[in-house]
Amino acid sequence: MASSSYSNPPCAACKCLRRKCMPDCIFAPYFPPEEPQKFINVHKIFGASNVSKLLNDVSPHQREDAVNSLAYEAEARMKDPVYGCVGAISVLQRQVMRLQKELDATNADIIRYAYNEMPQPPQP
């Protein structure tokens, strides 16, 4: 009787790199087969070898956060090759500053309005 060699599908990394996905694959927990674009972007920006080294250097409980950060930065670099996520952060910081100025102006208007509505003491 022939043995069945059914196994799980290769992770997105092994599929992209066209290699057999071993049970101890460093990429498998973080690049599932149903999310190939995540690995493609990370591989294109950072390289599979660098990502593998990074994952081996990071403690196991920090790997998921590391991969999420790499994936976020890779996607940002695909959209903005020069600034990456720093460009997005700068845009958001400018927006926060603009909104803070608008909030300060609105608060000043409210104070002026409240002051004008208060009864004025009689002038001697």
Secondary structure in CASP SS format (residue, H / E / C, confidence):
PFRMAT SS
TARGET T0000
AUTHOR 0000-0000-0000
METHOD secondary structure of the structure
MODEL  1
M C 1.00
A C 1.00
S C 1.00
S C 1.00
S C 1.00
Y C 1.00
S C 1.00
N C 1.00
P C 1.00
P C 1.00
C C 1.00
A H 1.00
A H 1.00
C H 1.00
K H 1.00
C H 1.00
L H 1.00
R C 1.00
R C 1.00
K C 1.00
C C 1.00
M C 1.00
P C 1.00
D C 1.00
C C 1.00
I C 1.00
F C 1.00
A C 1.00
P C 1.00
Y C 1.00
F C 1.00
P C 1.00
P C 1.00
E C 1.00
E C 1.00
P H 1.00
Q H 1.00
K H 1.00
F H 1.00
I H 1.00
N H 1.00
V H 1.00
H H 1.00
K H 1.00
I H 1.00
F H 1.00
G C 1.00
A H 1.00
S H 1.00
N H 1.00
V H 1.00
S H 1.00
K H 1.00
L H 1.00
L H 1.00
N H 1.00
D H 1.00
V C 1.00
S C 1.00
P H 1.00
H H 1.00
Q H 1.00
R H 1.00
E H 1.00
D H 1.00
A H 1.00
V H 1.00
N H 1.00
S H 1.00
L H 1.00
A H 1.00
Y H 1.00
E H 1.00
A H 1.00
E H 1.00
A H 1.00
R H 1.00
M H 1.00
K H 1.00
D C 1.00
P C 1.00
V C 1.00
Y C 1.00
G C 1.00
C H 1.00
V H 1.00
G H 1.00
A H 1.00
I H 1.00
S H 1.00
V H 1.00
L H 1.00
Q H 1.00
R H 1.00
Q H 1.00
V H 1.00
M H 1.00
R H 1.00
L H 1.00
Q H 1.00
K H 1.00
E H 1.00
L H 1.00
D H 1.00
A H 1.00
T H 1.00
N H 1.00
A H 1.00
D H 1.00
I H 1.00
I H 1.00
R H 1.00
Y H 1.00
A H 1.00
Y H 1.00
N H 1.00
E H 1.00
M C 1.00
P C 1.00
Q C 1.00
P C 1.00
P C 1.00
Q C 1.00
P C 1.00
END
